[in-house]
Amino acid sequence: MNTRILSGSLLLLLLLPVAAAAQADPQWPPLSYLRSDYRDSAIVAHVRVTEAEVVNRIVGLEDWRVVCEIIEPFKGKARKGERLVYYHGAEAGFRKELFLGEKIVFLHRNFHDEKKQWVYAAIENSTLVYNQDRVRKLRIIKQSAQRKPRTRKH
């Protein structure tokens, strides 16, 4: 089990620079990538993160509690101006500043056994820094998801 955790952590360390470089490309990710994360999410939104704190640690990993304000909802029961709390797992050692500011988040809704309540959690490797191209693509996805399938007349 320890070997799996160690090799998973090492793989994550190797992929972080690639993910960071990809996020620097304003055209990344492609529409298909966003559509996949959109489908898997309970909530998708452009948010302004105002607070972030580590609430749990296990070897090599941290669980962050993140507080944000919804700027523009794309999917789910989130309203503009609403305050939302979610959790974000990350490799140990991330600086708080990396979580703050304008982001695009893709969130699952999970039942937390210990707290006996439903919570939101960021889908792994899905949180994106805000930019106009990403929001434009998410608006396209939102519009296509809202269209109802046509029924054929015989």
DSSP file (Angstrom, degrees, kcal/mol; ACC not computed):
  #  RESIDUE AA STRUCTURE BP1 BP2  ACC     N-H-->O    O-->H-N    N-H-->O    O-->H-N    TCO  KAPPA ALPHA  PHI   PSI    X-CA   Y-CA   Z-CA
    1    1 A M     >        0   0    0      0, 0.0     4,-2.1     0, 0.0     5,-0.2   0.000 360.0 360.0 360.0 -44.2    0.0    0.0    0.0
    2    2 A N  H  >  +     0   0    0      1,-0.2     4,-2.6     2,-0.2     5,-0.2   0.854 360.0  55.2 -62.5 -34.4    2.8    2.4    0.9
    3    3 A T  H  > S+     0   0    0      2,-0.2     4,-2.9     1,-0.2    -1,-0.2   0.892 106.9  50.2 -65.0 -40.0    4.5    1.8   -2.5
    4    4 A R  H  > S+     0   0    0      2,-0.2     4,-2.4     1,-0.2    -2,-0.2   0.918 112.1  46.9 -64.6 -43.2    1.2    2.7   -4.3
    5    5 A I  H  X S+     0   0    0     -4,-2.1     4,-2.5     2,-0.2    -2,-0.2   0.929 114.3  47.8 -63.5 -45.2    1.0    6.0   -2.4
    6    6 A L  H  X S+     0   0    0     -4,-2.6     4,-2.4     2,-0.2    -2,-0.2   0.928 114.2  45.0 -62.7 -46.6    4.6    6.8   -3.0
    7    7 A S  H  X S+     0   0    0     -4,-2.9     4,-2.2     1,-0.2    -1,-0.2   0.865 113.2  51.3 -68.8 -33.6    4.4    6.0   -6.7
    8    8 A G  H  X S+     0   0    0     -4,-2.4     4,-2.2    -5,-0.2    -1,-0.2   0.904 111.2  48.1 -65.4 -41.1    1.2    7.9   -7.0
    9    9 A S  H  X S+     0   0    0     -4,-2.5     4,-2.4     2,-0.2    -2,-0.2   0.900 111.3  49.9 -65.5 -41.0    2.8   10.9   -5.3
   10   10 A L  H  X S+     0   0    0     -4,-2.4     4,-2.1     2,-0.2    -2,-0.2   0.904 110.0  50.5 -64.6 -40.7    5.8   10.7   -7.5
   11   11 A L  H  X S+     0   0    0     -4,-2.2     4,-2.0     1,-0.2    -1,-0.2   0.918 110.0  50.6 -62.5 -42.7    3.6   10.6  -10.6
   12   12 A L  H  X S+     0   0    0     -4,-2.2     4,-1.7     1,-0.2    -2,-0.2   0.916 108.8  51.8 -60.8 -43.3    1.7   13.6   -9.4
   13   13 A L  H  < S+     0   0    0     -4,-2.4    -1,-0.2     1,-0.2    -2,-0.2   0.882 110.6  48.4 -60.8 -38.7    5.0   15.5   -8.8
   14   14 A L  H  < S+     0   0    0     -4,-2.1     4,-0.5     1,-0.2    -1,-0.2   0.840 113.4  46.8 -70.8 -32.5    6.1   14.7  -12.4
   15   15 A L  H  X S+     0   0    0     -4,-2.0     4,-2.6     1,-0.2     5,-0.2   0.704  92.4  79.5 -83.9 -20.3    2.8   15.8  -13.9
   16   16 A L  H  X S+     0   0    0     -4,-1.7     4,-2.6     1,-0.2     5,-0.2   0.905  92.4  48.9 -57.4 -45.9    2.5   19.1  -12.0
   17   17 A P  H  > S+     0   0    0      0, 0.0     4,-2.3     0, 0.0    -1,-0.2   0.888 111.9  50.4 -62.4 -35.3    5.0   21.1  -14.2
   18   18 A V  H  > S+     0   0    0     -4,-0.5     4,-2.4     2,-0.2    -2,-0.2   0.930 112.0  47.0 -65.6 -45.4    3.1   19.8  -17.3
   19   19 A A  H  X S+     0   0    0     -4,-2.6     4,-2.2     1,-0.2    -1,-0.2   0.901 112.2  50.4 -63.5 -41.0   -0.3   20.9  -15.9
   20   20 A A  H  X S+     0   0    0     -4,-2.6     4,-1.1    -5,-0.2    -1,-0.2   0.910 111.4  47.9 -64.1 -42.1    1.2   24.3  -14.9
   21   21 A A  H  X S+     0   0    0     -4,-2.3     4,-0.7    -5,-0.2     3,-0.3   0.896 110.6  51.7 -66.0 -39.6    2.6   24.8  -18.4
   22   22 A A  H >< S+     0   0    0     -4,-2.4     3,-1.1     1,-0.2     6,-0.3   0.900 106.5  53.8 -64.0 -40.2   -0.7   23.8  -20.0
   23   23 A Q  H 3< S+     0   0    0     -4,-2.2    -1,-0.2     1,-0.3    -2,-0.2   0.778  99.7  62.4 -66.6 -24.4   -2.6   26.3  -17.8
   24   24 A A  H 3< S+     0   0    0     -4,-1.1    -1,-0.3    -3,-0.3    -2,-0.2   0.747  85.0  87.0 -71.2 -22.4   -0.3   29.0  -19.0
   25   25 A D  S X< S-     0   0    0     -3,-1.1     3,-1.7    -4,-0.7    -4,-0.0  -0.705  73.5-151.8 -77.9 114.7   -1.6   28.4  -22.6
   26   26 A P  T 3  S+     0   0    0      0, 0.0   108,-0.2     0, 0.0    -1,-0.2   0.688  93.3  55.1 -65.4 -17.4   -4.7   30.6  -22.8
   27   27 A Q  T 3  S+     0   0    0    106,-0.1    -4,-0.1    -5,-0.1    -3,-0.0   0.550  89.8 132.0 -89.4  -8.7   -6.3   28.2  -25.4
   28   28 A W    <   +     0   0    0     -3,-1.7   106,-0.1    -6,-0.3   105,-0.0  -0.690  43.5  41.6 -91.7 144.5   -6.0   25.2  -23.1
   29   29 A P  S    S-     0   0    0      0, 0.0     5,-0.0     0, 0.0    -6,-0.0   0.616  83.6-127.4 -87.0 165.8   -8.0   23.0  -22.4
   30   30 A P    >>  -     0   0    0      0, 0.0     4,-2.0     0, 0.0     3,-0.5  -0.263  27.8-104.1 -70.0 163.2   -9.9   22.1  -25.5
   31   31 A L  H 3> S+     0   0    0      1,-0.2     4,-2.8     2,-0.2     5,-0.2   0.860 120.0  56.8 -55.2 -40.5  -13.7   22.1  -25.5
   32   32 A S  H 3> S+     0   0    0      2,-0.2     4,-1.8     1,-0.2    -1,-0.2   0.875 106.3  49.7 -62.7 -38.4  -13.8   18.3  -25.3
   33   33 A Y  H <> S+     0   0    0     -3,-0.5     4,-1.9     2,-0.2    -1,-0.2   0.932 113.4  45.5 -65.3 -47.2  -11.8   18.3  -22.1
   34   34 A L  H  X S+     0   0    0     -4,-2.0     4,-2.7     1,-0.2    -2,-0.2   0.901 110.0  55.0 -63.1 -41.0  -14.0   20.9  -20.5
   35   35 A R  H  X S+     0   0    0     -4,-2.8     4,-2.4     1,-0.2    -1,-0.2   0.885 106.8  51.4 -60.8 -39.3  -17.1   19.1  -21.7
   36   36 A S  H  X S+     0   0    0     -4,-1.8     4,-1.6     2,-0.2    -1,-0.2   0.942 113.1  43.0 -64.1 -49.0  -16.0   15.9  -20.0
   37   37 A D  H  X S+     0   0    0     -4,-1.9     4,-0.6     1,-0.2    -2,-0.2   0.877 112.2  55.6 -64.5 -36.9  -15.3   17.6  -16.6
   38   38 A Y  H >< S+     0   0    0     -4,-2.7     3,-1.2     1,-0.2    -2,-0.2   0.934 107.1  49.2 -59.4 -47.8  -18.6   19.5  -17.0
   39   39 A R  H 3< S+     0   0    0     -4,-2.4    -1,-0.2     1,-0.2    -2,-0.2   0.863 111.1  49.9 -60.0 -37.8  -20.5   16.2  -17.5
   40   40 A D  H 3< S+     0   0    0     -4,-1.6    -1,-0.2    -5,-0.1     2,-0.2   0.513  98.8  90.6 -80.2  -5.4  -18.9   14.7  -14.3
   41   41 A S    <<  -     0   0    0     -3,-1.2    67,-0.2    -4,-0.6     3,-0.1  -0.618  56.0-161.3-100.6 150.7  -19.6   17.7  -12.1
   42   42 A A  S    S+     0   0    0     65,-3.2     2,-0.4     1,-0.3    35,-0.2   0.777  92.1  22.6 -86.4 -36.7  -22.5   18.7   -9.8
   43   43 A I  E     +A  107   0A   0     64,-1.7    64,-3.1    33,-0.2     2,-0.4  -0.998  61.6 179.9-133.5 135.3  -21.4   22.3  -10.0
   44   44 A V  E     +AB 106  75A   0     31,-1.7    30,-3.1    -2,-0.4    31,-1.8  -0.997  25.4 150.6-129.5 128.6  -19.3   24.2  -12.5
   45   45 A A  E     -AB 105  73A   0     60,-1.9    60,-2.7    -2,-0.4     2,-0.6  -0.999  50.9-119.4-157.6 153.8  -18.7   27.9  -11.9
   46   46 A H  E     +AB 104  72A   0     26,-2.9    25,-2.9    -2,-0.3    26,-2.0  -0.881  51.9 177.0 -89.1 123.0  -16.4   30.9  -12.3
   47   47 A V  E     -AB 103  70A   0     56,-2.9    56,-2.3    -2,-0.6     2,-0.6  -0.833  37.2-133.5-129.9 163.0  -15.6   31.8   -8.7
   48   48 A R  E     -AB 102  69A   0     21,-2.3    21,-1.9    -2,-0.3     2,-0.5  -0.963  27.0-146.8-115.7 110.2  -13.6   34.3   -6.6
   49   49 A V  E     +AB 101  68A   0     52,-3.2    52,-2.0    -2,-0.6    19,-0.3  -0.656  25.5 168.8 -81.2 125.2  -11.8   32.4   -3.9
   50   50 A T  E     +     0   0A   0     17,-2.3     2,-0.3    -2,-0.5    18,-0.2   0.640  62.4  29.3-109.8 -22.3  -11.4   34.5   -0.7
   51   51 A E  E     + B   0  67A   0     16,-1.7    16,-2.4    48,-0.1     2,-0.3  -0.995  54.3 170.7-141.6 145.7  -10.3   31.9    1.9
   52   52 A A  E     + B   0  66A   0     -2,-0.3     2,-0.3    14,-0.2    14,-0.2  -0.934   8.5 165.5-153.4 131.7   -8.3   28.7    1.8
   53   53 A E  E     - B   0  65A   0     12,-1.9    12,-3.2    -2,-0.3     2,-0.4  -0.999  39.1-111.2-147.6 146.1   -6.9   26.7    4.7
   54   54 A V  E     + B   0  64A   0     -2,-0.3    10,-0.3    10,-0.2     3,-0.1  -0.629  34.6 171.0 -75.1 128.3   -5.5   23.2    5.3
   55   55 A V  E     +     0   0A   0      8,-3.3     2,-0.3    -2,-0.4     9,-0.2   0.517  63.2  20.4-115.6 -11.3   -8.0   21.2    7.4
   56   56 A N  E     - B   0  63A   0      7,-1.2     7,-3.0     2,-0.0     2,-0.4  -0.980  59.8-163.9-158.2 145.3   -6.4   17.7    7.1
   57   57 A R  E     + B   0  62A   0     -2,-0.3     2,-0.3     5,-0.2     5,-0.2  -0.997   9.9 170.7-133.6 137.4   -3.1   16.2    6.4
   58   58 A I  E >   - B   0  61A   0      3,-2.2     3,-2.7    -2,-0.4    34,-0.1  -0.897  61.8 -54.4-130.6 167.4   -2.0   12.7    5.5
   59   59 A V  T 3  S-     0   0    0     -2,-0.3     3,-0.1     1,-0.3    -2,-0.0  -0.131 124.0 -11.6 -48.4 113.7    1.5   11.7    4.3
   60   60 A G  T 3  S+     0   0    0      1,-0.1    32,-2.7    31,-0.1     2,-0.3   0.342 122.5  84.5  81.3  -6.5    2.3   13.9    1.3
   61   61 A L  E <   -BC  58  91A   0     -3,-2.7    -3,-2.2    30,-0.3     2,-0.3  -0.934  53.7-162.5-132.2 152.9   -1.2   15.2    0.8
   62   62 A E  E     -BC  57  90A   0     28,-3.2    28,-2.5    -2,-0.3     2,-0.6  -0.973  13.9-142.2-131.9 148.0   -3.4   18.0    2.3
   63   63 A D  E     -BC  56  89A   0     -7,-3.0    -8,-3.3    -2,-0.3    -7,-1.2  -0.955  23.2-158.5-109.6 119.7   -7.1   18.7    2.3
   64   64 A W  E     -BC  54  88A   0     24,-2.4    24,-2.3    -2,-0.6     2,-0.6  -0.800  11.9-145.2-102.0 138.4   -8.0   22.3    1.8
   65   65 A R  E     -BC  53  87A   0    -12,-3.2   -12,-1.9    -2,-0.4     2,-0.4  -0.919  25.6-166.1 -97.7 122.9  -11.2   24.0    2.8
   66   66 A V  E     -BC  52  86A   0     20,-3.3    20,-2.4    -2,-0.6     2,-0.5  -0.932  11.5-162.5-119.9 132.6  -11.9   26.7    0.2
   67   67 A V  E     +BC  51  85A   0    -16,-2.4   -17,-2.3    -2,-0.4   -16,-1.7  -0.952  22.5 162.1-114.8 132.0  -14.5   29.5    0.5
   68   68 A C  E     -BC  49  84A   0     16,-2.7    16,-2.8    -2,-0.5     2,-0.4  -0.913  35.7-125.1-143.3 168.1  -15.5   31.4   -2.6
   69   69 A E  E     -BC  48  83A   0    -21,-1.9   -21,-2.3    -2,-0.3     2,-0.5  -0.965  33.4-118.5-115.1 134.6  -18.2   33.6   -4.1
   70   70 A I  E     +B   47   0A   0     12,-2.8    11,-3.1    -2,-0.4   -23,-0.2  -0.599  33.1 173.0 -74.3 123.0  -19.9   32.5   -7.3
   71   71 A I  E    S-     0   0A   0    -25,-2.9   -24,-0.2    -2,-0.5    -1,-0.2   0.843  75.6  -0.7 -92.6 -48.1  -19.3   35.0  -10.1
   72   72 A E  E     -B   46   0A   0    -26,-2.0   -26,-2.9     8,-0.1    -1,-0.3  -0.909  69.3-148.3-146.8 116.3  -21.0   33.0  -12.9
   73   73 A P  E     +B   45   0A   0      0, 0.0   -28,-0.2     0, 0.0     3,-0.1  -0.632  17.3 174.7 -82.5 142.7  -22.6   29.6  -12.5
   74   74 A F  E     +     0   0A   0    -30,-3.1     2,-0.3     1,-0.4   -29,-0.2   0.626  68.3   6.9-113.6 -28.0  -22.5   27.2  -15.5
   75   75 A K  E    S+B   44   0A   0    -31,-1.8   -31,-1.7     0, 0.0    -1,-0.4  -0.986 100.0  17.9-156.1 144.2  -24.1   24.1  -14.0
   76   76 A G  S    S-     0   0    0     -2,-0.3     2,-1.7   -33,-0.2   -33,-0.2  -0.259  98.6 -37.3  94.7-176.0  -25.8   23.1  -10.8
   77   77 A K  S    S+     0   0    0    -35,-0.2     2,-0.4    -2,-0.1    -1,-0.1  -0.499  90.0 120.3 -88.6  67.9  -27.5   24.7   -7.8
   78   78 A A        -     0   0    0     -2,-1.7     2,-0.4   -34,-0.1   -34,-0.1  -0.997  44.4-157.8-131.5 135.9  -25.2   27.7   -7.5
   79   79 A R    >   -     0   0    0     -2,-0.4     3,-2.3    -7,-0.1    -9,-0.3  -0.885  31.7 -92.9-118.2 147.1  -26.4   31.3   -7.9
   80   80 A K  T 3  S+     0   0    0     -2,-0.4    -9,-0.2     1,-0.3     3,-0.1  -0.298 113.8  18.0 -54.5 132.9  -24.4   34.4   -8.7
   81   81 A G  T 3  S+     0   0    0    -11,-3.1    -1,-0.3     1,-0.3   -10,-0.1   0.262  93.6 135.2  86.8 -11.6  -23.2   36.1   -5.5
   82   82 A E    <   -     0   0    0     -3,-2.3   -12,-2.8   -12,-0.1     2,-0.4  -0.414  55.5-126.9 -70.9 144.5  -23.7   33.0   -3.4
   83   83 A R  E     -C   69   0A   0    -14,-0.2     2,-0.4    -3,-0.1   -14,-0.2  -0.785  31.3-172.7 -89.7 134.5  -21.0   32.0   -1.0
   84   84 A L  E     -C   68   0A   0    -16,-2.8   -16,-2.7    -2,-0.4     2,-0.4  -0.985  14.7-155.6-133.8 140.7  -19.8   28.4   -1.5
   85   85 A V  E     +C   67   0A   0     -2,-0.4    35,-0.5   -18,-0.2     2,-0.3  -0.955  23.3 161.4-114.5 133.1  -17.5   26.1    0.5
   86   86 A Y  E     -Cd  66 120A   0    -20,-2.4   -20,-3.3    -2,-0.4     2,-0.4  -0.933  32.1-119.7-142.9 169.5  -15.7   23.2   -1.1
   87   87 A Y  E     -Cd  65 121A   0     33,-2.1    35,-2.8    -2,-0.3     2,-0.4  -0.873  19.5-166.4-114.8 145.7  -12.7   20.9   -0.4
   88   88 A H  E     -C   64   0A   0    -24,-2.3   -24,-2.4    -2,-0.4     2,-0.3  -0.965  10.8-147.0-137.1 115.6   -9.7   20.6   -2.6
   89   89 A G  E     +C   63   0A   0     -2,-0.4     2,-0.3    33,-0.3   -26,-0.2  -0.616  30.3 163.9 -80.3 140.6   -7.1   17.8   -2.2
   90   90 A A  E     -C   62   0A   0    -28,-2.5   -28,-3.2    -2,-0.3     3,-0.1  -0.984  43.6 -84.5-152.8 160.1   -3.6   18.7   -3.1
   91   91 A E  E >   -C   61   0A   0     -2,-0.3     3,-1.1   -30,-0.2   -30,-0.3  -0.403  61.8 -94.0 -61.8 142.2    0.0   17.6   -2.7
   92   92 A A  T 3  S+     0   0    0    -32,-2.7    -1,-0.1     1,-0.2   -35,-0.0  -0.288 106.2  40.1 -59.6 142.6    1.5   18.8    0.6
   93   93 A G  T 3  S+     0   0    0      1,-0.3    -1,-0.2    -3,-0.1     2,-0.1   0.375  70.7 145.1 101.5  -4.1    3.4   22.1    0.4
   94   94 A F    <   -     0   0    0     -3,-1.1    -1,-0.3     1,-0.1     2,-0.3  -0.406  50.6-118.7 -64.5 143.9    1.1   24.1   -1.9
   95   95 A R    >   -     0   0    0      1,-0.1     3,-1.6    -2,-0.1     4,-0.4  -0.611  14.3-123.6 -84.1 145.6    1.0   27.8   -0.9
   96   96 A K  G >> S+     0   0    0      1,-0.3     3,-1.9    -2,-0.3     4,-0.8   0.841 107.4  67.6 -54.1 -37.9   -2.3   29.3    0.1
   97   97 A E  G 34 S+     0   0    0      1,-0.3     3,-0.3     2,-0.2    -1,-0.3   0.766  88.2  66.2 -59.0 -27.4   -1.9   32.0   -2.6
   98   98 A L  G <4 S+     0   0    0     -3,-1.6    -1,-0.3     1,-0.2    -2,-0.2   0.749 103.7  46.0 -67.0 -22.4   -2.3   29.3   -5.3
   99   99 A F  T <4 S+     0   0    0     -3,-1.9    -1,-0.2    -4,-0.4    -2,-0.2   0.683  98.5  88.3 -91.1 -20.0   -5.9   28.7   -4.2
  100  100 A L     <  +     0   0    0     -4,-0.8     2,-0.2    -3,-0.3   -50,-0.2  -0.368  69.8  32.2 -83.3 157.9   -6.9   32.4   -4.0
  101  101 A G  E    S-A   49   0A   0    -52,-2.0   -52,-3.2    -2,-0.1     2,-0.4  -0.538 102.2 -15.3 102.0-165.5   -8.3   34.6   -6.8
  102  102 A E  E     +A   48   0A   0    -54,-0.2    28,-1.5    -2,-0.2     2,-0.3  -0.640  70.0 161.9 -83.2 127.9  -10.6   33.9   -9.8
  103  103 A K  E     -AE  47 129A   0    -56,-2.3   -56,-2.9    -2,-0.4     2,-0.5  -0.890  39.9-128.6-136.6 164.0  -10.9   30.3  -10.7
  104  104 A I  E     -AE  46 128A   0     24,-2.9    24,-2.7    -2,-0.3     2,-0.4  -0.993  36.3-165.1-113.6 122.7  -13.1   28.0  -12.7
  105  105 A V  E     -A   45   0A   0    -60,-2.7   -60,-1.9    -2,-0.5     2,-0.5  -0.860  20.9-161.6-117.8 146.8  -14.1   25.0  -10.5
  106  106 A F  E     -A   44   0A   0     -2,-0.4    17,-2.8   -62,-0.2     2,-0.4  -0.988  25.6-168.6-121.9 115.3  -15.7   21.7  -11.3
  107  107 A L  E     -AF  43 122A   0    -64,-3.1   -65,-3.2    -2,-0.5   -64,-1.7  -0.884  17.7-156.1-120.2 138.1  -17.2   20.2   -8.1
  108  108 A H  E     - F   0 121A   0     13,-3.1    13,-2.1    -2,-0.4     2,-0.6  -0.646  22.8-128.3 -92.5 160.0  -18.5   16.8   -7.1
  109  109 A R  E     + F   0 120A   0     -2,-0.2     2,-0.3    11,-0.2    11,-0.2  -0.971  35.7 178.1-111.0 118.0  -21.1   16.4   -4.3
  110  110 A N  E     - F   0 119A   0      9,-3.1     9,-3.2    -2,-0.6     2,-0.6  -0.889  31.3-120.8-122.6 149.3  -19.8   13.8   -1.7
  111  111 A F  E     - F   0 118A   0     -2,-0.3     2,-0.8     7,-0.2     7,-0.2  -0.804  22.9-147.5 -88.5 125.1  -21.2   12.5    1.5
  112  112 A H  E  >> - F   0 117A   0      5,-3.2     4,-1.7    -2,-0.6     5,-1.3  -0.827   7.7-163.9 -94.7 106.6  -18.7   13.0    4.4
  113  113 A D  T  45S+     0   0    0     -2,-0.8    -1,-0.2     1,-0.2     5,-0.0   0.888  85.6  51.9 -59.5 -43.4  -19.2   10.1    6.8
  114  114 A E  T  45S+     0   0    0      1,-0.2    -1,-0.2     2,-0.1    -2,-0.0   0.902 120.0  33.6 -63.3 -42.4  -17.4   11.7    9.7
  115  115 A K  T  45S-     0   0    0      2,-0.2    -1,-0.2    -3,-0.1    -2,-0.2   0.591 100.6-134.7 -88.3 -11.9  -19.4   14.9    9.5
  116  116 A K  T  <5 +     0   0    0     -4,-1.7     2,-0.3     1,-0.2    -3,-0.2   0.914  68.5 101.1  56.3  46.2  -22.6   13.1    8.4
  117  117 A Q  E   <S- F   0 112A   0     -5,-1.3    -5,-3.2    -7,-0.0     2,-0.3  -0.984  77.3 -99.3-153.0 161.0  -23.3   15.8    5.7
  118  118 A W  E     + F   0 111A   0     -2,-0.3     2,-0.3    -7,-0.2    -7,-0.2  -0.652  42.6 178.6 -82.0 137.9  -23.0   16.4    2.0
  119  119 A V  E     - F   0 110A   0     -9,-3.2    -9,-3.1    -2,-0.3     2,-0.4  -0.929  26.9-118.7-135.0 159.9  -20.0   18.5    0.9
  120  120 A Y  E     -dF  86 109A   0    -35,-0.5   -33,-2.1    -2,-0.3     2,-0.4  -0.804  29.0-174.2 -98.1 143.7  -18.6   19.7   -2.4
  121  121 A A  E     -dF  87 108A   0    -13,-2.1   -13,-3.1    -2,-0.4   -33,-0.2  -1.000  28.2-110.1-139.1 139.3  -15.1   18.6   -3.5
  122  122 A A  E     - F   0 107A   0    -35,-2.8   -33,-0.3    -2,-0.4   -15,-0.2  -0.430  36.2-113.6 -66.4 135.7  -13.0   19.7   -6.5
  123  123 A I    >   -     0   0    0    -17,-2.8     3,-1.7    -2,-0.1     4,-0.5  -0.540  49.0 -90.4 -67.2 135.6  -12.6   17.1   -9.2
  124  124 A E  T 3  S-     0   0    0      1,-0.3    -1,-0.1    -2,-0.2   -34,-0.1  -0.208 104.9  -2.3 -54.5 131.6   -8.9   16.1   -9.2
  125  125 A N  T 3  S+     0   0    0      1,-0.1    -1,-0.3    -3,-0.1    -2,-0.0   0.748 106.2 105.2  59.5  29.7   -6.8   18.2  -11.6
  126  126 A S    <   +     0   0    0     -3,-1.7    -2,-0.1   -20,-0.1     2,-0.1   0.687  40.2 105.1-110.7 -22.3   -9.9   20.2  -12.9
  127  127 A T        -     0   0    0     -4,-0.5     2,-0.3   -21,-0.1   -22,-0.2  -0.406  52.8-167.9 -66.7 131.8   -9.6   23.6  -11.2
  128  128 A L  E     -E  104   0A   0    -24,-2.7   -24,-2.9    -2,-0.1     2,-0.2  -0.896  26.4-110.8-122.7 148.9   -8.5   26.2  -13.7
  129  129 A V  E     -E  103   0A   0     -2,-0.3   -26,-0.2   -26,-0.2     5,-0.1  -0.572  51.4-100.1 -69.8 139.9   -7.2   29.8  -13.5
  130  130 A Y        +     0   0    0    -28,-1.5     2,-0.3    -2,-0.2    -1,-0.1  -0.363  54.2 153.5 -64.7 136.9   -9.9   32.1  -15.0
  131  131 A N     >  -     0   0    0     -2,-0.1     4,-1.8     1,-0.1     3,-0.2  -0.956  51.9-111.2-155.0 161.7   -9.5   33.4  -18.5
  132  132 A Q  H  > S+     0   0    0     -2,-0.3     4,-2.6     1,-0.2     5,-0.2   0.852 113.0  56.0 -62.1 -38.4  -12.0   34.6  -21.2
  133  133 A D  H  > S+     0   0    0      1,-0.2     4,-2.2     2,-0.2    -1,-0.2   0.912 108.1  47.7 -63.3 -42.6  -11.4   31.6  -23.6
  134  134 A R  H  > S+     0   0    0      2,-0.2     4,-2.2     1,-0.2    -1,-0.2   0.904 113.1  48.0 -65.6 -41.4  -12.3   29.1  -20.9
  135  135 A V  H  X S+     0   0    0     -4,-1.8     4,-2.2     2,-0.2    -2,-0.2   0.904 109.8  53.1 -66.3 -40.6  -15.4   31.0  -19.9
  136  136 A R  H  X S+     0   0    0     -4,-2.6     4,-1.7     1,-0.2    -2,-0.2   0.926 110.4  47.6 -58.6 -45.4  -16.4   31.3  -23.6
  137  137 A K  H  X S+     0   0    0     -4,-2.2     4,-2.2     1,-0.2    -1,-0.2   0.894 110.5  51.4 -64.6 -40.0  -16.1   27.5  -24.0
  138  138 A L  H  X S+     0   0    0     -4,-2.2     4,-2.7     1,-0.2    -1,-0.2   0.853 106.6  54.0 -67.5 -33.2  -18.1   26.9  -20.8
  139  139 A R  H  X S+     0   0    0     -4,-2.2     4,-2.4     2,-0.2    -1,-0.2   0.893 108.3  50.3 -64.9 -38.6  -20.9   29.1  -22.1
  140  140 A I  H  X S+     0   0    0     -4,-1.7     4,-2.3     2,-0.2    -2,-0.2   0.931 112.3  46.8 -62.5 -46.1  -21.0   27.1  -25.3
  141  141 A I  H  X S+     0   0    0     -4,-2.2     4,-2.1     2,-0.2    -2,-0.2   0.916 111.8  50.8 -62.9 -44.0  -21.2   23.9  -23.3
  142  142 A K  H  X S+     0   0    0     -4,-2.7     4,-1.6     1,-0.2    -1,-0.2   0.923 111.0  48.5 -60.6 -45.4  -23.9   25.3  -21.0
  143  143 A Q  H  X S+     0   0    0     -4,-2.4     4,-1.1     1,-0.2    -1,-0.2   0.911 112.1  48.0 -63.0 -42.6  -26.0   26.4  -24.0
  144  144 A S  H  < S+     0   0    0     -4,-2.3    -1,-0.2     1,-0.2    -2,-0.2   0.844 110.7  52.0 -69.0 -31.3  -25.7   23.0  -25.7
  145  145 A A  H  < S+     0   0    0     -4,-2.1    -1,-0.2     1,-0.2    -2,-0.2   0.792 108.2  52.2 -72.6 -27.5  -26.6   21.2  -22.4
  146  146 A Q  H  < S+     0   0    0     -4,-1.6    -1,-0.2    -5,-0.2    -2,-0.2   0.707  86.1 100.7 -82.5 -20.6  -29.8   23.4  -22.0
  147  147 A R  S  < S-     0   0    0     -4,-1.1     3,-0.0    -5,-0.1    -3,-0.0  -0.430  71.8-133.4 -66.3 136.0  -31.1   22.6  -25.5
  148  148 A K        -     0   0    0     -2,-0.1     2,-0.1     1,-0.1    -2,-0.1  -0.695  26.0-103.1 -89.6 143.5  -33.8   20.1  -25.5
  149  149 A P        -     0   0    0      0, 0.0     2,-0.2     0, 0.0    -1,-0.1  -0.394  39.7-115.5 -64.7 140.5  -33.6   17.3  -28.1
  150  150 A R        -     0   0    0     -2,-0.1     2,-0.4     1,-0.0    -3,-0.0  -0.486  20.5-136.4 -75.7 144.6  -36.0   17.7  -31.0
  151  151 A T        -     0   0    0     -2,-0.2     2,-0.3     0, 0.0    -1,-0.0  -0.855  21.3-123.5-100.0 140.4  -38.8   15.3  -31.5
  152  152 A R        -     0   0    0     -2,-0.4     2,-0.5     2,-0.0     0, 0.0  -0.620  14.5-141.4 -85.3 137.3  -39.4   14.1  -35.0
  153  153 A K              0   0    0     -2,-0.3    -1,-0.0     1,-0.1     0, 0.0  -0.836 360.0 360.0 -94.9 134.9  -42.8   14.5  -36.6
  154  154 A H              0   0    0     -2,-0.5    -1,-0.1     0, 0.0    -2,-0.0   0.429 360.0 360.0 -97.6 360.0  -43.9   11.7  -38.7
